[in-house]
Amino acid sequence: MRLRHIEVFNAIMLAGSVSAAARLINITQPAVSRTLQHAELQLGFPLFQRAKGRLTPTTEALTLYPHIERLFAQLDEVQRLAANLRAGNDTGELRILSVLALSYEILPRALKAFREMHPGYAITVESLHSPQIMSALLLQEADVGFAFSPAVHPSLTQETLADSRMVCVAPKGMLPRALVRNGSVALHDLIDRPVIGLDGRDPVGTSLSQACRQAGVGFQQAVVTVQTYHAALAMAHHGLGVALVDGCTARSADRAKVDVLTLEPHIPVPVRALRFAGRPDSVAVRGITRCMREAIEQTA
């Protein structure tokens, strides 16, 4: 059966007569009759018994009809999806991976804006380290990842959303007032201060170590070494030492407990959106990426 045959057959089953079916699908009555005849000729059996101007479905028609109903339900779903895609309000699942540093302030702000535009999406968020994010994207287990590390695989693409930088978060009273008033601190100013260490395998920790070597600065042994920037921030909140963290993490700082100062020299911490290169961006991926960029700009 051709799609037109199916449409006419469904209309007759719903309406009960040729004339009513014609009105239902907005074509002429003779067109309905001709299409029905063509359908029956192609099938090789009648779909309706004709008696006194009425059509009664045959056994074959009644057997076919549940399958036709399911087909039209699927067609309706396709039409709704197409309309939503056209309007940019498509529904579906959006799988997001993010480093923990972006999951406290930036990503929640971005998701709030995204949900206002795309309320029909089921969203899952998982916080991972950068290597895990890249592995999951390569396996196509997620749609987009947000991290500081650059893409290290040719099958991944990257887009820089913002150029953040490392900052100094110090417990109140730990740094001289002059430095705090100045709003800036150099690495050599922290030599005699307790510092929260970052995992050397971390990309930001690696950048910090390189900057210290170039500046000829060696800190005293770390009070404690952590794997996440928010753990370092928490340590600073409790007065354990100075935390050197990315700017996004520093936005979660409690200014009643800590001072946040610009760190010199400038140590860049770009925020990147990572995606699988062999997969075109969906409306949702483009939307959440834009919302992430805007969230970073709004909290800068």
LUMMI-450096 format. One record per residue (C-alpha): x, y, z; residue in one letter; residue number from 1. Coordinates in steps of 0.02 Angstrom, whole numbers, plus 50000, padded with zeros to 5 digits. Each point is the difference from the previous one (the first is absolute). Layout:
N
atom X->X | Y->Y | Z->Z | res->A | n->NUM
...
//
This chain:
300
atom X->50000 | Y->50000 | Z->50000 | res->M | n->1
atom X->50059 | Y->50174 | Z->49961 | res->R | n->2
atom X->49991 | Y->50138 | Z->50128 | res->L | n->3
atom X->49851 | Y->50079 | Z->49912 | res->R | n->4
atom X->49909 | Y->49834 | Z->50004 | res->H | n->5
atom X->50034 | Y->49986 | Z->50186 | res->I | n->6
atom X->49939 | Y->50178 | Z->50031 | res->E | n->7
atom X->49836 | Y->49968 | Z->49911 | res->V | n->8
atom X->49974 | Y->49831 | Z->50083 | res->F | n->9
atom X->50029 | Y->50077 | Z->50171 | res->N | n->10
atom X->49880 | Y->50143 | Z->49963 | res->A | n->11
atom X->49861 | Y->49880 | Z->49948 | res->I | n->12
atom X->50027 | Y->49894 | Z->50155 | res->M | n->13
atom X->49988 | Y->50156 | Z->50108 | res->L | n->14
atom X->49856 | Y->50085 | Z->49909 | res->A | n->15
atom X->49896 | Y->49849 | Z->49946 | res->G | n->16
atom X->49960 | Y->50057 | Z->49824 | res->S | n->17
atom X->50081 | Y->50064 | Z->49840 | res->V | n->18
atom X->49919 | Y->50172 | Z->50013 | res->S | n->19
atom X->50050 | Y->50024 | Z->50182 | res->A | n->20
atom X->50176 | Y->49939 | Z->49963 | res->A | n->21
atom X->50014 | Y->50126 | Z->49859 | res->A | n->22
atom X->49954 | Y->50141 | Z->50118 | res->R | n->23
atom X->50122 | Y->49934 | Z->50131 | res->L | n->24
atom X->50153 | Y->50004 | Z->49888 | res->I | n->25
atom X->49940 | Y->50146 | Z->49893 | res->N | n->26
atom X->49991 | Y->49918 | Z->49829 | res->I | n->27
atom X->49853 | Y->49962 | Z->49885 | res->T | n->28
atom X->49887 | Y->49850 | Z->50020 | res->Q | n->29
atom X->50045 | Y->49928 | Z->49828 | res->P | n->30
atom X->50185 | Y->50012 | Z->50047 | res->A | n->31
atom X->49968 | Y->49898 | Z->50156 | res->V | n->32
atom X->49906 | Y->49867 | Z->49900 | res->S | n->33
atom X->50137 | Y->49988 | Z->49867 | res->R | n->34
atom X->50138 | Y->49987 | Z->50129 | res->T | n->35
atom X->49907 | Y->49864 | Z->50094 | res->L | n->36
atom X->49975 | Y->49902 | Z->49839 | res->Q | n->37
atom X->50186 | Y->50015 | Z->49958 | res->H | n->38
atom X->50045 | Y->49941 | Z->50175 | res->A | n->39
atom X->49889 | Y->49847 | Z->49989 | res->E | n->40
atom X->50062 | Y->49960 | Z->49824 | res->L | n->41
atom X->50180 | Y->50008 | Z->50060 | res->Q | n->42
atom X->49965 | Y->49896 | Z->50155 | res->L | n->43
atom X->49900 | Y->49869 | Z->49906 | res->G | n->44
atom X->49856 | Y->49997 | Z->50124 | res->F | n->45
atom X->49857 | Y->50116 | Z->50051 | res->P | n->46
atom X->50014 | Y->50111 | Z->50151 | res->L | n->47
atom X->49816 | Y->50040 | Z->50016 | res->F | n->48
atom X->49835 | Y->49917 | Z->49960 | res->Q | n->49
atom X->49881 | Y->50120 | Z->49912 | res->R | n->50
atom X->49816 | Y->49987 | Z->50041 | res->A | n->51
atom X->49865 | Y->50134 | Z->49984 | res->K | n->52
atom X->50129 | Y->50139 | Z->49990 | res->G | n->53
atom X->50090 | Y->49946 | Z->50157 | res->R | n->54
atom X->50174 | Y->49928 | Z->50019 | res->L | n->55
atom X->50033 | Y->49858 | Z->50121 | res->T | n->56
atom X->50182 | Y->49951 | Z->50033 | res->P | n->57
atom X->50049 | Y->49826 | Z->49945 | res->T | n->58
atom X->50094 | Y->49879 | Z->50112 | res->T | n->59
atom X->50159 | Y->50046 | Z->49907 | res->E | n->60
atom X->49969 | Y->50186 | Z->50033 | res->A | n->61
atom X->49972 | Y->49968 | Z->50185 | res->L | n->62
atom X->50163 | Y->49902 | Z->50005 | res->T | n->63
atom X->50096 | Y->50141 | Z->49915 | res->L | n->64
atom X->49926 | Y->50144 | Z->50098 | res->Y | n->65
atom X->50096 | Y->49983 | Z->50167 | res->P | n->66
atom X->50162 | Y->50009 | Z->49900 | res->H | n->67
atom X->49935 | Y->50154 | Z->49907 | res->I | n->68
atom X->49957 | Y->50083 | Z->50165 | res->E | n->69
atom X->50176 | Y->49972 | Z->50064 | res->R | n->70
atom X->50071 | Y->50069 | Z->49838 | res->L | n->71
atom X->49898 | Y->50160 | Z->50015 | res->F | n->72
atom X->50051 | Y->50020 | Z->50181 | res->A | n->73
atom X->50182 | Y->49991 | Z->49942 | res->Q | n->74
atom X->49966 | Y->50124 | Z->49860 | res->L | n->75
atom X->49923 | Y->50120 | Z->50127 | res->D | n->76
atom X->50156 | Y->49981 | Z->50106 | res->E | n->77
atom X->50111 | Y->50039 | Z->49851 | res->V | n->78
atom X->49898 | Y->50155 | Z->49960 | res->Q | n->79
atom X->50010 | Y->50062 | Z->50181 | res->R | n->80
atom X->50187 | Y->49969 | Z->50003 | res->L | n->81
atom X->50024 | Y->50091 | Z->49834 | res->A | n->82
atom X->49898 | Y->50148 | Z->50064 | res->A | n->83
atom X->50102 | Y->50006 | Z->50161 | res->N | n->84
atom X->50163 | Y->49991 | Z->49904 | res->L | n->85
atom X->49942 | Y->50141 | Z->49888 | res->R | n->86
atom X->49957 | Y->50104 | Z->50153 | res->A | n->87
atom X->50162 | Y->49954 | Z->50088 | res->G | n->88
atom X->49903 | Y->49921 | Z->50144 | res->N | n->89
atom X->50039 | Y->49819 | Z->49964 | res->D | n->90
atom X->49985 | Y->49873 | Z->50138 | res->T | n->91
atom X->50115 | Y->49859 | Z->50042 | res->G | n->92
atom X->50148 | Y->49962 | Z->50111 | res->E | n->93
atom X->50151 | Y->50110 | Z->50027 | res->L | n->94
atom X->50150 | Y->49915 | Z->50080 | res->R | n->95
atom X->50126 | Y->50121 | Z->50075 | res->I | n->96
atom X->50171 | Y->49966 | Z->50074 | res->L | n->97
atom X->50092 | Y->50134 | Z->50098 | res->S | n->98
atom X->50150 | Y->50021 | Z->50111 | res->V | n->99
atom X->49947 | Y->50029 | Z->50179 | res->L | n->100
atom X->50063 | Y->50180 | Z->50000 | res->A | n->101
atom X->49865 | Y->50049 | Z->49875 | res->L | n->102
atom X->49861 | Y->49900 | Z->50084 | res->S | n->103
atom X->49972 | Y->50114 | Z->50151 | res->Y | n->104
atom X->49963 | Y->50172 | Z->49929 | res->E | n->105
atom X->50020 | Y->50006 | Z->49810 | res->I | n->106
atom X->49908 | Y->49844 | Z->49942 | res->L | n->107
atom X->49848 | Y->50025 | Z->50114 | res->P | n->108
atom X->49979 | Y->50177 | Z->49934 | res->R | n->109
atom X->50017 | Y->49937 | Z->49822 | res->A | n->110
atom X->49874 | Y->49860 | Z->50028 | res->L | n->111
atom X->49873 | Y->50120 | Z->50074 | res->K | n->112
atom X->50009 | Y->50107 | Z->49842 | res->A | n->113
atom X->49997 | Y->49845 | Z->49889 | res->F | n->114
atom X->49846 | Y->49929 | Z->50086 | res->R | n->115
atom X->49905 | Y->50161 | Z->49971 | res->E | n->116
atom X->50027 | Y->49979 | Z->49812 | res->M | n->117
atom X->49991 | Y->49809 | Z->49989 | res->H | n->118
atom X->49887 | Y->49938 | Z->50142 | res->P | n->119
atom X->49968 | Y->49831 | Z->49916 | res->G | n->120
atom X->50176 | Y->49933 | Z->50017 | res->Y | n->121
atom X->50051 | Y->49863 | Z->50121 | res->A | n->122
atom X->50172 | Y->50055 | Z->50059 | res->I | n->123
atom X->50134 | Y->49896 | Z->50082 | res->T | n->124
atom X->50158 | Y->50075 | Z->50073 | res->V | n->125
atom X->50155 | Y->49906 | Z->50056 | res->E | n->126
atom X->50152 | Y->50081 | Z->50078 | res->S | n->127
atom X->50163 | Y->49917 | Z->49949 | res->L | n->128
atom X->50185 | Y->50037 | Z->49978 | res->H | n->129
atom X->50054 | Y->50061 | Z->49828 | res->S | n->130
atom X->50073 | Y->49833 | Z->49938 | res->P | n->131
atom X->49838 | Y->49911 | Z->50046 | res->Q | n->132
atom X->49898 | Y->50132 | Z->49909 | res->I | n->133
atom X->50101 | Y->49976 | Z->49842 | res->M | n->134
atom X->49987 | Y->49810 | Z->50009 | res->S | n->135
atom X->49811 | Y->50008 | Z->50021 | res->A | n->136
atom X->49982 | Y->50120 | Z->49853 | res->L | n->137
atom X->50105 | Y->49887 | Z->49889 | res->L | n->138
atom X->49884 | Y->49855 | Z->50046 | res->L | n->139
atom X->49851 | Y->50115 | Z->49962 | res->Q | n->140
atom X->49934 | Y->49976 | Z->50175 | res->E | n->141
atom X->49962 | Y->50186 | Z->50015 | res->A | n->142
atom X->49953 | Y->50146 | Z->49888 | res->D | n->143
atom X->50118 | Y->50134 | Z->50064 | res->V | n->144
atom X->50135 | Y->50023 | Z->50130 | res->G | n->145
atom X->50062 | Y->50157 | Z->50089 | res->F | n->146
atom X->50179 | Y->50001 | Z->50061 | res->A | n->147
atom X->50160 | Y->50102 | Z->50014 | res->F | n->148
atom X->50111 | Y->49876 | Z->49909 | res->S | n->149
atom X->50023 | Y->50010 | Z->49811 | res->P | n->150
atom X->49936 | Y->49860 | Z->49890 | res->A | n->151
atom X->50142 | Y->49876 | Z->49979 | res->V | n->152
atom X->49918 | Y->49883 | Z->49874 | res->H | n->153
atom X->49970 | Y->50038 | Z->49815 | res->P | n->154
atom X->49821 | Y->49935 | Z->50015 | res->S | n->155
atom X->49957 | Y->50137 | Z->50124 | res->L | n->156
atom X->49965 | Y->50182 | Z->49960 | res->T | n->157
atom X->50018 | Y->50143 | Z->50123 | res->Q | n->158
atom X->49927 | Y->50173 | Z->50015 | res->E | n->159
atom X->50070 | Y->50128 | Z->50122 | res->T | n->160
atom X->49855 | Y->50079 | Z->50095 | res->L | n->161
atom X->50101 | Y->50116 | Z->50112 | res->A | n->162
atom X->50177 | Y->50039 | Z->50055 | res->D | n->163
atom X->49998 | Y->49980 | Z->50187 | res->S | n->164
atom X->50157 | Y->50013 | Z->50107 | res->R | n->165
atom X->50069 | Y->49937 | Z->50164 | res->M | n->166
atom X->49964 | Y->50104 | Z->50155 | res->V | n->167
atom X->50054 | Y->49999 | Z->50181 | res->C | n->168
atom X->49873 | Y->49961 | Z->50136 | res->V | n->169
atom X->50071 | Y->50036 | Z->50173 | res->A | n->170
atom X->49919 | Y->49983 | Z->50172 | res->P | n->171
atom X->49960 | Y->50168 | Z->50077 | res->K | n->172
atom X->50151 | Y->50071 | Z->50089 | res->G | n->173
atom X->50128 | Y->49883 | Z->49923 | res->M | n->174
atom X->50069 | Y->50127 | Z->49874 | res->L | n->175
atom X->50061 | Y->50176 | Z->50038 | res->P | n->176
atom X->49867 | Y->50135 | Z->49990 | res->R | n->177
atom X->50098 | Y->50093 | Z->49867 | res->A | n->178
atom X->49991 | Y->49850 | Z->49882 | res->L | n->179
atom X->49815 | Y->49978 | Z->50033 | res->V | n->180
atom X->49966 | Y->50185 | Z->49968 | res->R | n->181
atom X->50100 | Y->49990 | Z->49840 | res->N | n->182
atom X->49893 | Y->49852 | Z->49943 | res->G | n->183
atom X->50149 | Y->49911 | Z->49924 | res->S | n->184
atom X->50130 | Y->49879 | Z->50062 | res->V | n->185
atom X->50158 | Y->49930 | Z->49919 | res->A | n->186
atom X->50063 | Y->49822 | Z->50020 | res->L | n->187
atom X->50152 | Y->50059 | Z->50098 | res->H | n->188
atom X->49884 | Y->50084 | Z->50127 | res->D | n->189
atom X->49938 | Y->49826 | Z->50049 | res->L | n->190
atom X->50167 | Y->49917 | Z->50033 | res->I | n->191
atom X->49982 | Y->50003 | Z->50190 | res->D | n->192
atom X->49813 | Y->49966 | Z->50001 | res->R | n->193
atom X->49915 | Y->49830 | Z->50019 | res->P | n->194
atom X->49937 | Y->49949 | Z->49828 | res->V | n->195
atom X->49871 | Y->49868 | Z->49954 | res->I | n->196
atom X->50083 | Y->49889 | Z->49870 | res->G | n->197
atom X->49918 | Y->49946 | Z->49837 | res->L | n->198
atom X->50024 | Y->49829 | Z->49924 | res->D | n->199
atom X->50150 | Y->50015 | Z->49882 | res->G | n->200
atom X->49908 | Y->49895 | Z->49869 | res->R | n->201
atom X->49863 | Y->50130 | Z->49989 | res->D | n->202
atom X->50016 | Y->50120 | Z->49852 | res->P | n->203
atom X->49981 | Y->50154 | Z->50110 | res->V | n->204
atom X->50121 | Y->49926 | Z->50127 | res->G | n->205
atom X->50124 | Y->49970 | Z->49860 | res->T | n->206
atom X->49984 | Y->50180 | Z->49940 | res->S | n->207
atom X->50028 | Y->50062 | Z->50177 | res->L | n->208
atom X->50156 | Y->49893 | Z->50020 | res->S | n->209
atom X->50070 | Y->50066 | Z->49837 | res->Q | n->210
atom X->49968 | Y->50180 | Z->50052 | res->A | n->211
atom X->50086 | Y->49970 | Z->50167 | res->C | n->212
atom X->50154 | Y->49929 | Z->49914 | res->R | n->213
atom X->50008 | Y->50146 | Z->49879 | res->Q | n->214
atom X->49984 | Y->50124 | Z->50144 | res->A | n->215
atom X->50128 | Y->49906 | Z->50105 | res->G | n->216
atom X->49874 | Y->49978 | Z->50139 | res->V | n->217
atom X->49990 | Y->49847 | Z->50111 | res->G | n->218
atom X->49861 | Y->49989 | Z->50129 | res->F | n->219
atom X->50021 | Y->49916 | Z->50168 | res->Q | n->220
atom X->49929 | Y->49824 | Z->50004 | res->Q | n->221
atom X->49813 | Y->50005 | Z->49969 | res->A | n->222
atom X->49890 | Y->49993 | Z->50154 | res->V | n->223
atom X->49890 | Y->49879 | Z->49905 | res->V | n->224
atom X->49992 | Y->49947 | Z->49817 | res->T | n->225
atom X->49829 | Y->49984 | Z->49917 | res->V | n->226
atom X->49934 | Y->49939 | Z->49834 | res->Q | n->227
atom X->49861 | Y->50127 | Z->49972 | res->T | n->228
atom X->50000 | Y->50189 | Z->50004 | res->Y | n->229
atom X->49844 | Y->50007 | Z->50108 | res->H | n->230
atom X->50087 | Y->49891 | Z->50129 | res->A | n->231
atom X->50141 | Y->50129 | Z->50001 | res->A | n->232
atom X->49872 | Y->50139 | Z->50021 | res->L | n->233
atom X->49919 | Y->49908 | Z->50145 | res->A | n->234
atom X->50170 | Y->49986 | Z->50085 | res->M | n->235
atom X->50025 | Y->50188 | Z->49981 | res->A | n->236
atom X->49826 | Y->50032 | Z->50072 | res->H | n->237
atom X->50055 | Y->49906 | Z->50156 | res->H | n->238
atom X->50162 | Y->50097 | Z->50015 | res->G | n->239
atom X->50120 | Y->49858 | Z->49955 | res->L | n->240
atom X->50095 | Y->50097 | Z->49869 | res->G | n->241
atom X->50000 | Y->50098 | Z->49838 | res->V | n->242
atom X->49910 | Y->49919 | Z->49853 | res->A | n->243
atom X->50057 | Y->50036 | Z->49823 | res->L | n->244
atom X->49850 | Y->49957 | Z->49892 | res->V | n->245
atom X->49917 | Y->50043 | Z->49836 | res->D | n->246
atom X->49890 | Y->50154 | Z->49987 | res->G | n->247
atom X->49839 | Y->49898 | Z->49981 | res->C | n->248
atom X->50029 | Y->49910 | Z->50164 | res->T | n->249
atom X->50043 | Y->50164 | Z->50086 | res->A | n->250
atom X->49825 | Y->50063 | Z->49960 | res->R | n->251
atom X->49936 | Y->49880 | Z->50133 | res->S | n->252
atom X->50111 | Y->50078 | Z->50133 | res->A | n->253
atom X->49921 | Y->50065 | Z->50160 | res->D | n->254
atom X->50069 | Y->50178 | Z->50007 | res->R | n->255
atom X->49963 | Y->50007 | Z->50185 | res->A | n->256
atom X->50131 | Y->49864 | Z->50029 | res->K | n->257
atom X->50128 | Y->50028 | Z->49863 | res->V | n->258
atom X->50080 | Y->50134 | Z->49893 | res->D | n->259
atom X->50005 | Y->49971 | Z->49812 | res->V | n->260
atom X->50146 | Y->50081 | Z->49910 | res->L | n->261
atom X->50067 | Y->50002 | Z->49823 | res->T | n->262
atom X->50153 | Y->49887 | Z->49984 | res->L | n->263
atom X->50155 | Y->50059 | Z->49909 | res->E | n->264
atom X->50071 | Y->49945 | Z->49882 | res->P | n->265
atom X->49847 | Y->49968 | Z->49895 | res->H | n->266
atom X->49967 | Y->49812 | Z->49991 | res->I | n->267
atom X->49864 | Y->49969 | Z->49871 | res->P | n->268
atom X->49862 | Y->49874 | Z->50032 | res->V | n->269
atom X->49893 | Y->49992 | Z->49840 | res->P | n->270
atom X->49825 | Y->49929 | Z->50017 | res->V | n->271
atom X->49967 | Y->49883 | Z->49854 | res->R | n->272
atom X->49852 | Y->49908 | Z->49926 | res->A | n->273
atom X->50052 | Y->49829 | Z->49935 | res->L | n->274
atom X->49901 | Y->49898 | Z->49874 | res->R | n->275
atom X->50017 | Y->49844 | Z->49893 | res->F | n->276
atom X->50057 | Y->50059 | Z->49829 | res->A | n->277
atom X->49904 | Y->49870 | Z->49899 | res->G | n->278
atom X->49832 | Y->50055 | Z->50066 | res->R | n->279
atom X->49908 | Y->50159 | Z->49946 | res->P | n->280
atom X->49949 | Y->50118 | Z->50140 | res->D | n->281
atom X->49817 | Y->49991 | Z->50049 | res->S | n->282
atom X->49892 | Y->50149 | Z->50047 | res->V | n->283
atom X->50023 | Y->49949 | Z->50181 | res->A | n->284
atom X->50190 | Y->49991 | Z->49993 | res->V | n->285
atom X->50009 | Y->50170 | Z->49917 | res->R | n->286
atom X->49878 | Y->50068 | Z->50128 | res->G | n->287
atom X->50089 | Y->49939 | Z->50157 | res->I | n->288
atom X->50169 | Y->50055 | Z->49930 | res->T | n->289
atom X->49932 | Y->50175 | Z->49972 | res->R | n->290
atom X->49923 | Y->50002 | Z->50175 | res->C | n->291
atom X->50166 | Y->49947 | Z->50076 | res->M | n->292
atom X->50091 | Y->50142 | Z->49914 | res->R | n->293
atom X->49870 | Y->50125 | Z->50059 | res->E | n->294
atom X->50003 | Y->49931 | Z->50178 | res->A | n->295
atom X->50189 | Y->50025 | Z->50008 | res->I | n->296
atom X->49984 | Y->50177 | Z->49934 | res->E | n->297
atom X->49864 | Y->50043 | Z->50125 | res->Q | n->298
atom X->50101 | Y->49942 | Z->50149 | res->T | n->299
atom X->50164 | Y->50076 | Z->49943 | res->A | n->300
//
